[in-house]
Amino acid sequence: MDIPYDDSERGREVAARTREFVDEVVLPEERELFGQRDERSPADRQDEAESLIDDLREDARELGVYGPQIPEAYGGLGMDFDDLLPVFEEAGRSILAMRAMHVAAPDEGNIHILDEAGTEAQKEEYLRPLANAEITSGFSMTEPLDGSGSDPKAIRTTAEKEGDEWVIDGHKWWTTQGSDADFLIVVARTNQEAHPYMGVSLFIVDADADGVELVRDVPHMGEAGMAHSEIRYDGVRVPEENLLGTKDAGFAIAQQRLGPARLTHCMRFVGMADRSLDVAKAYMHEREAFGESLAEKQALRFDIAEAETRLHAVRTMVRHAARQIAAGEQARTEVAMTKTFAAGVVQDVIDDCVQVCGGNGIGKDLPLADFYENVRCFRIIDGADEVHKRSIARAALDPDDVASEEVEHITRFDG
């Protein structure tokens, strides 16, 4: 449905170009690659996808949709945050498009954090080639079961100063893109005496540095081709200048990344749900059962009406929270509400679309089954539902406690 929102003229214009890029350039290639499952192995098909993404990036640049969130000085469009929302929704209609436009996690968030907190030297060495898709990155925060997950206070990875170097020791997992990354942004405790939220710093670590051990890529549902890695840091030495931002201010810096990233995640998944609805509605018109098309069945028509209504609510909530962030507010409660509500809605919508399409829905000739695997993860990544609900309840019942906290709802996964 085409509902007018109060998006800027530039946001609407770039979103329209993105829609054209996805529909006319990306989706034909995607259907060719994934639409008919043949004798090619998943690994071979993924290798073809990686090569295709490189070609699609050139198309994205030619159409003026590459890197909408990347500053112009680094080759992007330099769009304001609230202008990005309709663009990210359109990009989210295809996983290939998200990567081709360089708006996918974790690089999208790491580009933001390097731009906000990096030194000029760090920007030249890491941000510029990352923005240009010459290298890749990972965000290494979450730790195994006895360490930090949804509770950032439990981070055990340490960084200790020795001369003009930092020595990092720790164990991480769910480091998105970890096995493919050229460098990692590592969250480590630098002050054992400080408040748990105030004694953590961020470090840029080259993936090939001595002591960085890739233990494995954790098997997982969804996000085919995207690694979530387990990594050990054993006496990893990085120079003093690899400290990202201010010592002991890692959570405050990370929050600048995580709040906006949750909203852009919401819009990418809304795009996925919107395309799922397009597929389901087309199927309903074509499929006949018991003497009439599925599109004439009242129960299914009501399901579509409910889906459209709830997605409209998500889009409105995201824009409200984005306006607050653009105005300089953290909007923690509003972001938590939006992320939790959006994750439930997009899962329900895609689930309904799978049901509408029946056997074709669970088959992988259509994108719905892959979308469903991806969207189920969204209720855990970027903060599990329960963590966000906890913070929402605290804002409602214990507002004085909320006002005193420095950081809220850090991600469960590091994407």
Disulfide bonds with the S-S distance in Angstrom:
none
